[in-house]
Amino acid sequence: MPESRPPATYVSDLRPNRVATLEATVEHVDAVREVEVKAGVTKRVRHAKLRDGTGEIDLVLWGDEVDLVAGGEKVRVVEGWVKDYKGRLQISLGRTGSLVRLDGKS
């Protein structure tokens, strides 16, 4: 039986308010920050830049997700949530998404 692969989706295909699966390289990763999400409640957040042959998009990681990627890794975001934030597209794992490292790094 052939290996199962997700459908090919590229950064240039992404549209806001949709779920998407894509493969890209982590161009760089920003430092972890603490942000207040509700009065008195803070969460860790980290931004990373993903790039494929068609463009780039910001990846936003929350809470325990902040340690999932490092610069230079190739990753697959599975069922990530795409949104428009201040005129720029960004993708996060949302409620149902996941992130898979494709280059064997653990």
C-alpha positions in Angstrom: 0.0 0.0 0.0 1.5 3.5 -0.9 2.4 5.9 1.9 -0.4 8.2 2.8 0.4 11.9 2.5 -1.7 15.0 3.2 -2.9 17.0 0.3 -0.3 19.5 -1.0 -1.1 23.0 0.3 1.2 25.9 -0.1 1.5 29.2 1.8 0.2 31.0 -1.3 -3.0 28.8 -1.1 -3.8 29.9 2.5 -6.9 31.9 3.2 -8.2 33.3 6.6 -10.7 31.5 8.7 -9.9 28.1 7.3 -8.1 24.9 8.5 -5.0 24.0 6.5 -2.2 21.4 6.3 1.1 22.5 4.9 4.8 21.7 4.9 7.4 24.4 5.3 10.8 25.3 6.8 11.1 27.2 10.0 13.1 30.3 8.9 13.5 31.8 12.4 12.0 31.6 15.9 11.4 34.6 18.1 12.0 34.5 21.9 9.3 33.2 24.2 7.1 36.0 25.7 4.5 36.1 28.4 1.2 37.8 27.5 -1.8 38.5 29.5 -4.8 36.7 27.9 -7.3 37.6 30.7 -7.2 39.8 33.7 -4.4 38.2 35.8 -3.9 35.2 33.5 -0.7 35.0 31.4 0.4 32.5 28.8 3.7 31.8 27.0 3.7 32.7 23.3 6.3 32.4 20.6 6.2 33.5 16.9 8.1 31.7 14.2 8.4 32.3 10.4 7.5 29.5 8.1 8.6 29.5 4.4 7.9 27.3 1.4 8.6 27.9 -2.3 5.5 30.2 -2.6 5.8 32.5 0.4 6.0 32.8 4.2 3.6 32.9 7.1 3.8 33.5 10.8 3.4 30.5 13.0 2.0 31.3 16.5 2.7 28.8 19.3 1.0 29.0 22.7 1.7 27.4 26.1 3.5 24.1 25.8 3.7 24.4 22.0 6.5 27.1 22.3 9.2 24.4 22.5 8.0 22.4 19.4 10.2 24.0 16.7 13.7 25.4 16.1 15.1 27.4 13.2 16.0 25.4 10.1 13.7 22.5 10.8 11.2 21.3 8.2 7.8 20.8 9.7 4.2 19.8 8.7 1.4 21.8 10.3 -1.6 19.5 10.3 -5.1 21.1 10.4 -3.7 24.5 11.6 -6.0 27.5 11.9 -5.3 30.3 9.5 -6.4 33.8 10.5 -5.7 37.4 9.4 -4.1 39.4 12.2 -3.5 43.1 11.5 -3.5 42.5 7.7 -1.1 39.5 7.8 -1.9 35.9 7.7 -0.8 33.7 10.5 -1.3 30.0 11.4 -1.6 28.4 14.8 -2.4 24.9 15.9 -5.7 26.0 17.3 -7.9 23.4 19.0 -7.4 20.5 16.7 -4.1 21.0 14.9 -0.7 19.4 15.4 2.9 19.9 14.3 5.2 17.2 13.0 8.9 17.5 12.5 9.9 16.1 9.1 13.7 16.1 9.3 14.0 13.6 12.1 15.0 16.0 14.9 13.4 15.3 18.2 
